[in-house]
Amino acid sequence: MTGLLLFLYTGRGVVGEEIRTSYKLGSRQAEILEAAVREFIRTGRPVSSGMLYRRYQFGIKPARIRSELHELTARGFLRQAYRSSGRVPSDLGYIFYAHGILSGAPSSLRNSGLARLARFFSQLQWEQFLQHFSSLLGLVGVIEDLRRGEIKKGGIARLVERLDWQSAEEVRDVVWDFEQIDRRLPRAVSIAEQQEDVAVFVGSQSPLTESDQLSVLLKKCEKRGNEILLVAVGPKRMDYQKVITLLRNL
């Protein structure tokens, strides 16, 4: 463990919490949880013990994997709609998964699309960056030049396409968040200034969005003498590995 923190937003402010230490998951439980979240992000389908047994080498039988999934569900890391159905991550499960990525060493940009995004960012080509950011990752991107007070954002159409909607009200909530995010950015700035690495918020914990369908990632950096805040907003089932890798390399 490197001691990196995920920030959880509460009514009292920002609280740092070591997820693994606080919840005392064993190494095998942590591996199974991370695999379950990874598979749900990849497929969008509830995860079963049989699926994990076929795709991963945990060294235990499906019945034991099923038992571990049951305990992880009881502890709030996973959810199960019906007794015979597979599991999906809860907000806490997503937080744990993202924390595992942040706890590892930063990865280089081996993906050509991410490398192109990093070049646009380093050259302060905001329009090109936001366009490709939305196209490649399916996320809303918000950039604020903190010294000039300029804000640019884009990607709401692609985000709306990616989310699994249950009602028209959910669509309205996300569009409203997009429209209101400019005036909420000061909250993000104060948080980003406390964090050297990427800050991650899931669901209702976010200080920038009210919809519980979204995750928000923040990163503050300097480019060519400019202080820049970058905000990535997307579905909770986003590719955290790819987004965190990009933000760490900007």
C-alpha contacts under 8 A as a table, 3 or more apart, distances in Angstrom:
res1	aa1	res2	aa2	distance
1	M	4	L	7.79
1	M	103	S	6.03
1	M	104	G	7.90
2	T	103	S	5.72
2	T	104	G	7.65
3	G	18	E	7.49
3	G	103	S	7.37
4	L	18	E	7.69
4	L	99	H	7.96
4	L	102	L	6.87
4	L	103	S	6.07
4	L	197	D	7.85
5	L	16	G	5.65
5	L	17	E	5.95
5	L	18	E	5.89
5	L	99	H	7.42
6	L	16	G	5.92
6	L	17	E	6.21
6	L	18	E	7.20
6	L	19	I	7.98
6	L	95	I	7.65
6	L	99	H	6.43
6	L	199	A	6.07
6	L	200	V	6.05
6	L	201	F	7.81
7	F	14	V	6.21
7	F	15	V	5.73
7	F	16	G	4.85
7	F	17	E	6.79
7	F	199	A	6.21
7	F	200	V	6.49
7	F	201	F	6.87
8	L	14	V	5.92
8	L	15	V	5.42
8	L	16	G	6.38
8	L	17	E	7.37
8	L	201	F	6.53
8	L	205	Q	6.00
8	L	206	S	7.80
9	Y	13	G	6.02
9	Y	14	V	4.83
9	Y	15	V	6.45
9	Y	201	F	7.57
9	Y	205	Q	4.94
9	Y	206	S	6.18
9	Y	207	P	6.40
10	T	13	G	5.30
10	T	14	V	6.20
10	T	15	V	7.32
10	T	205	Q	6.73
14	V	191	I	7.48
17	E	22	S	7.42
18	E	21	T	5.47
18	E	22	S	5.89
19	I	22	S	5.26
19	I	23	Y	6.11
19	I	95	I	7.92
19	I	96	F	6.16
19	I	99	H	7.35
20	R	23	Y	5.50
20	R	24	K	5.70
20	R	25	L	6.17
20	R	96	F	7.34
21	T	24	K	5.16
21	T	25	L	7.66
25	L	29	Q	5.96
25	L	30	A	5.94
26	G	29	Q	5.22
26	G	30	A	6.10
27	S	30	A	5.07
27	S	31	E	6.19
28	R	31	E	5.00
28	R	32	I	6.18
28	R	58	F	7.53
29	Q	32	I	5.13
29	Q	33	L	6.08
29	Q	68	E	6.54
29	Q	72	L	7.76
30	A	33	L	5.11
30	A	34	E	6.06
31	E	34	E	5.20
31	E	35	A	6.07
32	I	35	A	5.07
32	I	36	A	6.09
32	I	52	L	7.92
32	I	58	F	7.90
32	I	65	I	7.62
32	I	68	E	7.70
32	I	69	L	7.70
33	L	36	A	5.07
33	L	37	V	6.25
33	L	69	L	7.69
33	L	72	L	7.41
33	L	77	F	7.72
33	L	93	G	7.33
33	L	97	Y	7.79
34	E	37	V	5.23
34	E	38	R	6.02
34	E	96	F	7.79
34	E	97	Y	5.59
35	A	38	R	5.01
35	A	39	E	6.06
35	A	52	L	7.31
35	A	56	Y	7.95
36	A	39	E	5.25
36	A	40	F	6.23
36	A	47	V	6.12
36	A	52	L	7.25
36	A	87	R	7.87
36	A	88	V	7.61
36	A	89	P	7.56
37	V	40	F	5.17
37	V	41	I	6.18
37	V	88	V	7.24
37	V	89	P	5.84
37	V	93	G	7.05
37	V	94	Y	6.87
37	V	97	Y	6.88
38	R	41	I	5.18
38	R	42	R	6.18
39	E	42	R	4.95
39	E	43	T	6.01
39	E	44	G	7.72
39	E	47	V	6.94
40	F	43	T	5.27
40	F	44	G	4.89
40	F	45	R	5.67
40	F	46	P	6.30
40	F	47	V	6.37
40	F	88	V	6.59
40	F	89	P	7.57
40	F	237	R	7.57
41	I	44	G	5.69
41	I	237	R	5.10
41	I	238	M	6.60
41	I	239	D	6.83
44	G	237	R	7.74
45	R	88	V	7.75
46	P	85	S	7.29
46	P	86	G	4.60
46	P	87	R	4.92
46	P	88	V	5.20
47	V	51	M	6.63
47	V	52	L	7.48
47	V	86	G	4.78
47	V	87	R	4.98
47	V	88	V	6.40
48	S	51	M	5.29
48	S	52	L	6.55
48	S	66	R	7.71
48	S	85	S	7.70
48	S	86	G	4.70
48	S	87	R	6.50
49	S	52	L	5.20
49	S	53	Y	6.07
49	S	62	P	5.69
49	S	63	A	7.57
49	S	65	I	5.61
49	S	66	R	5.13
49	S	69	L	7.48
49	S	86	G	7.95
50	G	53	Y	5.02
50	G	54	R	6.23
50	G	62	P	6.01
51	M	54	R	5.29
51	M	55	R	6.27
52	L	55	R	5.22
52	L	56	Y	5.63
52	L	65	I	7.86
53	Y	56	Y	5.61
53	Y	57	Q	6.94
53	Y	58	F	7.47
53	Y	61	K	7.24
53	Y	62	P	5.87
53	Y	65	I	7.50
54	R	57	Q	7.93
57	Q	60	I	7.93
60	I	64	R	6.27
60	I	65	I	6.94
61	K	64	R	5.47
61	K	65	I	6.50
62	P	65	I	4.95
62	P	66	R	6.02
63	A	66	R	4.98
63	A	67	S	6.26
64	R	67	S	4.94
64	R	68	E	6.27
65	I	68	E	5.08
65	I	69	L	6.19
66	R	69	L	5.07
66	R	70	H	6.18
67	S	70	H	5.04
67	S	71	E	6.40
68	E	71	E	5.13
68	E	72	L	6.15
69	L	72	L	5.03
69	L	73	T	6.08
69	L	78	L	7.72
69	L	87	R	7.79
70	H	73	T	5.10
70	H	74	A	6.23
71	E	74	A	4.94
71	E	75	R	6.18
72	L	75	R	5.10
72	L	76	G	6.36
72	L	77	F	5.43
72	L	78	L	5.98
73	T	76	G	5.18
73	T	77	F	5.64
73	T	78	L	4.45
73	T	79	R	5.64
73	T	80	Q	7.24
73	T	87	R	7.88
74	A	77	F	7.75
74	A	78	L	7.84
75	R	78	L	7.85
76	G	79	R	7.08
76	G	90	S	6.81
76	G	92	L	6.86
76	G	93	G	7.62
77	F	89	P	6.26
77	F	90	S	5.43
77	F	91	D	7.40
77	F	92	L	5.28
77	F	93	G	4.28
78	L	87	R	6.07
78	L	88	V	5.57
78	L	89	P	4.44
78	L	90	S	4.95
78	L	92	L	7.92
78	L	93	G	6.09
79	R	87	R	5.48
79	R	88	V	5.30
79	R	89	P	6.01
79	R	90	S	5.83
80	Q	83	R	6.82
80	Q	85	S	6.46
80	Q	86	G	6.29
80	Q	87	R	4.86
80	Q	88	V	6.54
81	A	85	S	6.65
81	A	87	R	7.71
82	Y	85	S	5.16
89	P	92	L	7.57
89	P	93	G	5.07
89	P	94	Y	6.19
90	S	93	G	4.98
90	S	94	Y	6.44
91	D	94	Y	5.17
91	D	95	I	6.24
91	D	202	V	5.96
91	D	203	G	6.48
92	L	95	I	4.98
92	L	96	F	6.15
93	G	96	F	5.12
93	G	97	Y	6.23
94	Y	97	Y	5.04
94	Y	98	A	6.17
94	Y	202	V	7.20
94	Y	236	K	7.46
95	I	98	A	5.20
95	I	99	H	6.02
95	I	200	V	7.66
95	I	201	F	7.59
95	I	202	V	6.71
96	F	99	H	5.05
96	F	100	G	6.30
97	Y	100	G	5.18
97	Y	101	I	6.72
98	A	101	I	5.16
98	A	102	L	6.34
98	A	200	V	7.50
98	A	240	Y	6.35
98	A	241	Q	7.68
99	H	102	L	5.00
99	H	103	S	6.00
100	G	103	S	5.12
100	G	104	G	6.67
101	I	104	G	5.47
101	I	240	Y	7.91
101	I	241	Q	6.53
101	I	244	I	7.83
102	L	105	A	7.54
102	L	106	P	7.79
102	L	197	D	7.94
102	L	198	V	7.72
102	L	244	I	7.71
106	P	245	T	6.75
106	P	248	R	6.81
107	S	245	T	6.00
108	S	245	T	7.21
108	S	249	N	7.16
109	L	112	S	7.43
109	L	114	L	6.29
109	L	115	A	5.65
109	L	245	T	7.07
109	L	246	L	7.02
109	L	249	N	7.23
110	R	114	L	7.71
110	R	115	A	7.19
111	N	114	L	5.37
111	N	115	A	6.25
112	S	115	A	4.97
112	S	116	R	6.18
113	G	116	R	5.15
113	G	117	L	6.39
113	G	136	L	7.15
114	L	117	L	5.00
114	L	118	A	6.26
114	L	246	L	6.22
115	A	118	A	5.05
115	A	119	R	6.36
116	R	119	R	5.11
116	R	120	F	6.39
117	L	120	F	5.16
117	L	121	F	6.23
117	L	129	F	5.72
117	L	132	H	6.82
117	L	133	F	6.83
118	A	121	F	5.03
118	A	122	S	6.12
118	A	246	L	7.23
118	A	249	N	7.15
118	A	250	L	5.79
119	R	122	S	5.13
119	R	123	Q	6.19
120	F	123	Q	5.23
120	F	124	L	6.20
120	F	125	Q	5.08
120	F	126	W	7.02
120	F	128	Q	6.52
120	F	129	F	5.34
121	F	124	L	5.00
121	F	125	Q	5.99
121	F	126	W	6.66
121	F	129	F	6.15
121	F	250	L	6.96
122	S	125	Q	7.72
122	S	223	K	6.30
122	S	224	R	7.89
122	S	250	L	7.11
124	L	223	K	7.71
125	Q	128	Q	5.69
125	Q	129	F	6.13
126	W	129	F	4.94
126	W	130	L	6.04
126	W	143	I	7.66
126	W	152	K	7.47
127	E	130	L	5.34
127	E	131	Q	6.15
127	E	152	K	7.99
128	Q	131	Q	5.18
128	Q	132	H	6.18
129	F	132	H	5.40
129	F	133	F	5.80
130	L	133	F	4.88
130	L	134	S	6.09
130	L	141	G	5.94
130	L	142	V	7.83
130	L	153	K	6.95
130	L	154	G	6.03
130	L	155	G	7.25
131	Q	134	S	5.46
131	Q	135	S	6.24
131	Q	154	G	7.13
131	Q	155	G	7.20
132	H	135	S	4.87
132	H	136	L	5.76
133	F	136	L	5.44
133	F	137	L	5.79
133	F	138	G	7.23
133	F	139	L	6.91
133	F	140	V	7.87
133	F	141	G	6.87
133	F	155	G	7.93
134	S	137	L	5.50
134	S	138	G	4.69
134	S	139	L	4.99
134	S	140	V	6.11
134	S	141	G	6.95
134	S	154	G	7.28
134	S	155	G	4.96
134	S	158	R	6.49
134	S	159	L	7.88
135	S	138	G	5.63
135	S	139	L	7.93
135	S	155	G	7.89
135	S	158	R	7.28
137	L	239	D	7.96
137	L	243	V	7.75
138	G	155	G	7.25
138	G	158	R	5.42
138	G	159	L	5.60
138	G	162	R	6.89
138	G	234	G	7.27
139	L	155	G	6.01
139	L	156	I	7.46
139	L	158	R	6.79
139	L	159	L	5.41
139	L	232	A	6.45
139	L	233	V	5.64
139	L	234	G	4.81
139	L	235	P	7.85
140	V	153	K	7.19
140	V	154	G	5.70
140	V	155	G	4.36
140	V	156	I	5.59
140	V	158	R	7.76
140	V	159	L	6.37
140	V	232	A	5.84
140	V	233	V	4.97
140	V	234	G	6.30
141	G	153	K	5.50
141	G	154	G	5.65
141	G	155	G	6.38
141	G	230	L	7.22
141	G	231	V	5.80
141	G	232	A	4.92
141	G	233	V	6.47
142	V	151	I	7.17
142	V	152	K	5.82
142	V	153	K	4.26
142	V	154	G	6.80
142	V	229	L	7.99
142	V	230	L	5.79
142	V	231	V	4.96
142	V	232	A	6.59
143	I	151	I	5.69
143	I	152	K	5.26
143	I	153	K	6.22
143	I	228	I	6.88
143	I	229	L	5.74
143	I	230	L	4.78
143	I	231	V	6.48
144	E	149	G	6.72
144	E	150	E	5.62
144	E	151	I	4.41
144	E	152	K	6.51
144	E	228	I	5.75
144	E	229	L	5.16
144	E	230	L	6.70
145	D	148	R	5.54
145	D	149	G	5.51
145	D	150	E	5.19
145	D	151	I	6.49
145	D	226	N	6.76
145	D	227	E	6.02
145	D	228	I	4.85
145	D	229	L	6.65
146	L	149	G	5.15
146	L	150	E	7.15
146	L	226	N	7.47
146	L	227	E	5.47
146	L	228	I	5.89
146	L	229	L	7.03
147	R	226	N	6.67
147	R	227	E	6.36
151	I	182	D	7.40
155	G	158	R	5.45
155	G	159	L	6.30
156	I	159	L	5.06
156	I	160	V	6.15
156	I	175	V	7.41
156	I	178	F	7.14
157	A	160	V	5.23
157	A	161	E	6.43
158	R	161	E	5.12
158	R	162	R	6.47
159	L	162	R	5.16
159	L	163	L	6.45
159	L	234	G	6.43
159	L	235	P	7.55
160	V	163	L	5.65
160	V	171	V	7.29
160	V	174	V	8.00
162	R	235	P	7.42
163	L	213	Q	7.96
163	L	235	P	6.08
165	W	168	A	7.51
165	W	170	E	6.62
165	W	171	V	7.06
166	Q	170	E	6.98
167	S	170	E	5.53
167	S	171	V	7.08
168	A	171	V	5.18
168	A	172	R	6.43
169	E	172	R	5.06
169	E	173	D	6.20
170	E	173	D	5.06
170	E	174	V	6.41
170	E	211	S	7.38
170	E	213	Q	8.00
171	V	174	V	5.35
171	V	175	V	6.28
172	R	175	V	5.18
172	R	176	W	5.96
173	D	176	W	5.09
173	D	177	D	6.20
173	D	210	E	7.34
173	D	211	S	5.76
174	V	177	D	5.04
174	V	178	F	6.34
174	V	209	T	7.96
174	V	210	E	7.99
174	V	211	S	6.01
175	V	178	F	5.07
175	V	179	E	6.32
176	W	179	E	5.08
176	W	180	Q	6.14
177	D	180	Q	5.13
177	D	181	I	5.81
177	D	208	L	7.62
177	D	209	T	5.38
177	D	210	E	6.59
177	D	211	S	7.28
178	F	181	I	5.41
179	E	182	D	7.30
180	Q	183	R	5.97
180	Q	184	R	6.78
181	I	184	R	5.05
181	I	185	L	6.23
181	I	208	L	6.13
181	I	209	T	7.19
182	D	185	L	5.46
183	R	186	P	7.16
184	R	187	R	5.86
184	R	188	A	7.27
184	R	207	P	7.62
184	R	208	L	5.66
185	L	188	A	5.03
185	L	189	V	6.35
185	L	208	L	6.90
186	P	189	V	5.05
186	P	190	S	6.46
187	R	190	S	5.48
187	R	191	I	6.50
187	R	207	P	6.61
187	R	208	L	7.33
188	A	191	I	5.14
188	A	192	A	6.02
188	A	207	P	7.07
188	A	208	L	7.03
188	A	218	L	7.22
189	V	192	A	5.13
189	V	193	E	6.13
189	V	220	K	7.77
189	V	229	L	7.04
190	S	193	E	5.32
190	S	194	Q	6.83
191	I	194	Q	5.42
191	I	195	Q	6.79
191	I	199	A	7.92
192	A	195	Q	5.17
192	A	196	E	7.48
192	A	198	V	7.90
192	A	199	A	6.90
192	A	218	L	6.43
192	A	219	K	6.07
192	A	220	K	5.77
192	A	229	L	7.86
193	E	196	E	7.42
193	E	220	K	7.05
195	Q	198	V	7.02
195	Q	199	A	6.78
196	E	220	K	7.95
197	D	219	K	6.92
197	D	248	R	7.12
198	V	217	L	6.59
198	V	218	L	5.67
198	V	219	K	5.12
198	V	244	I	6.90
198	V	247	L	7.01
198	V	248	R	6.97
199	A	217	L	5.59
199	A	218	L	5.12
199	A	219	K	6.66
200	V	215	S	7.41
200	V	216	V	5.95
200	V	217	L	4.64
200	V	218	L	6.66
201	F	205	Q	5.77
201	F	206	S	5.07
201	F	215	S	5.59
201	F	216	V	5.11
201	F	217	L	6.36
202	V	205	Q	5.73
202	V	206	S	6.26
202	V	212	D	7.81
202	V	214	L	6.50
202	V	215	S	4.39
202	V	216	V	6.49
202	V	236	K	6.67
203	G	206	S	6.30
203	G	210	E	7.95
203	G	211	S	6.81
203	G	212	D	4.11
203	G	213	Q	5.78
203	G	214	L	5.24
203	G	215	S	5.65
203	G	236	K	7.17
204	S	209	T	7.59
204	S	210	E	6.20
204	S	211	S	6.65
204	S	212	D	4.88
206	S	209	T	5.66
206	S	210	E	7.16
206	S	215	S	7.27
206	S	216	V	6.54
207	P	210	E	7.81
208	L	216	V	7.75
209	T	214	L	7.57
209	T	216	V	7.99
211	S	214	L	6.19
213	Q	235	P	6.08
213	Q	236	K	6.31
214	L	233	V	6.73
214	L	234	G	5.48
214	L	235	P	4.63
214	L	236	K	5.16
215	S	233	V	5.88
215	S	234	G	5.54
215	S	235	P	5.85
215	S	236	K	4.99
216	V	231	V	6.94
216	V	232	A	5.67
216	V	233	V	4.66
216	V	234	G	6.67
217	L	231	V	5.77
217	L	232	A	5.11
217	L	233	V	6.63
218	L	229	L	7.27
218	L	230	L	5.88
218	L	231	V	4.76
218	L	232	A	6.55
219	K	229	L	5.93
219	K	230	L	5.37
219	K	231	V	6.70
219	K	247	L	6.52
219	K	248	R	7.97
220	K	227	E	7.20
220	K	228	I	5.67
220	K	229	L	4.44
220	K	230	L	6.25
221	C	227	E	5.94
221	C	228	I	5.37
221	C	229	L	6.56
221	C	250	L	7.35
222	E	225	G	6.27
222	E	226	N	5.40
222	E	227	E	4.59
222	E	228	I	5.85
223	K	226	N	5.15
223	K	227	E	6.62
223	K	228	I	7.16
234	G	238	M	6.35
235	P	238	M	5.45
239	D	242	K	5.55
239	D	243	V	6.36
240	Y	243	V	5.15
240	Y	244	I	5.79
241	Q	244	I	5.43
241	Q	245	T	6.03
242	K	245	T	5.18
242	K	246	L	6.28
243	V	246	L	5.17
243	V	247	L	6.25
244	I	247	L	5.15
244	I	248	R	6.03
245	T	248	R	5.28
245	T	249	N	6.41
246	L	249	N	5.29
246	L	250	L	6.55
247	L	250	L	5.44
